[in-house]
């Protein structure tokens, strides 16, 4: 069993590779819900949607979000009604938001609604929201505090960022199955997602960081940073705002209390050497996922270095010194 | 000021004619909400929608409901999610349901939501739901009790009908402005709508029948029955179930306590003569509205016989004997 912590488009791409090399039944995703928003009165969970669409084959690969071949006529009509249109929900995409919202209005949790939608779309992998409580990523900017989607989608991440917080996290509980999935997985993989606003909210849920430290399997992370720039999106700005360098060292730092292996791009070979000297196991690979084959290859590389019995380019080694090892067998 | 009681596609067609011959600002519609339904968790008000779309120029004339040129991709996607698809909401059409549902979830009444949507669509006429309380048309059939839309849309009105009731009507109140609009109008027109399930729910709201009896202006009805058959839909079956003959006599009977003038089709000249002998004023006209011109002509005819000062084919006369005249000036 593989457990993946994921959010954003980088995470969705990685999961698209993973599903090509591991039976779907053997994957559990723990997904960021810090971006969730009420949109036109509907409960929208962008990262859960992207992962659901990837795994059901519905994701638009061109856009990296939403449903392939979707149209936007309802959006257009909402604009004519004077409603906001900056968050682009397609006509087909709306179906998932409508069903989830109805189920939640009927008293179902986000976990239950997610599971029901996955069943309907024949998604065999298990998709778990990080929490059934509302945890909201809030981005503090000179223009005021914004929700993540306001910052990212509405304002094109052009605002300087003072800091990021996860409102509601302190009182949140991990969703049913999350802690167990992390603890019992043969490997835990942190997708090449933004460490601050995609993985950060997950780690802010009480109990999840500790579970990662106590996990039975190795914990690997794929860096979303190559050189000194994110592969996509505002990860660099957000990492800097949170006191992390925009580099693979910053990524390693974000996960330092539980990370066994960092997978970084081959272009970061020199920076990798520095991290290795500090005791972290680092594997260089082709991390830019342009094609479907790239995605599968990256997933295969990550797994080969975390799970015994899979083809491996280098022999598996002991957990590195940075790993909190107190509870290990 | 003209007040129109309306529901269904016949009502929408009539209103389409009326808006061609009277300034929109001078029309108040009192609309059936007995067909309203929760669909995919959204509050849908089919008759209010049809009238709103007619008056904003958005109605699909081909279908007689929904938005012209609309697509149905969300519906298709809902089907793939295993959700019911028998009620056809188009992608553009969804925008109105989404906005109304959000406004009502925020505590707005149906009247307020309707008014807000009309403002956004620049509808100048006043559209009033018959009531802000939930009144549900329930059709009792051998297969059990059905909502009107289940009976009409889902099951194609193929079930025999035992009876019709309006659940919630006893405790309902007319929406703000309804009683005043009826009492003060220069003319009240009952559109060629199904007397049982389009106009019946309106008349079942306490106070509305009485207001029609006490109205200052004349009350005219356009018959939706020609000969012994409805122009469209299940009006015949439903009238029979309610003990009314499927004829202009049945229509006159449904409205007998307040009707001043019945406008029926020229093909009913002989039946009209019988009604006249019983003291009802009856005007024959071309009531089948095939073209936009037909609609305008019918509206013009109805108004010419109800309002002084408009062109009239026959001189205006006193209220007939059937009119409850106790409260008249």
Interface residues (C-beta under 8 A of the other chain):
Chain A: X40 X41 X42 X67 X70 X71 X73 X74 X76 X77 X78 X80 X81 X82 X83 X90 X91 X92 X93 X94 X95 X96 X98 X99 X101 X102 X105 X117 X120 X121
Chain B: X40 X41 X42 X67 X70 X71 X73 X74 X76 X77 X78 X80 X81 X82 X83 X90 X91 X92 X93 X94 X95 X96 X98 X99 X101 X102 X105 X117 X120 X121
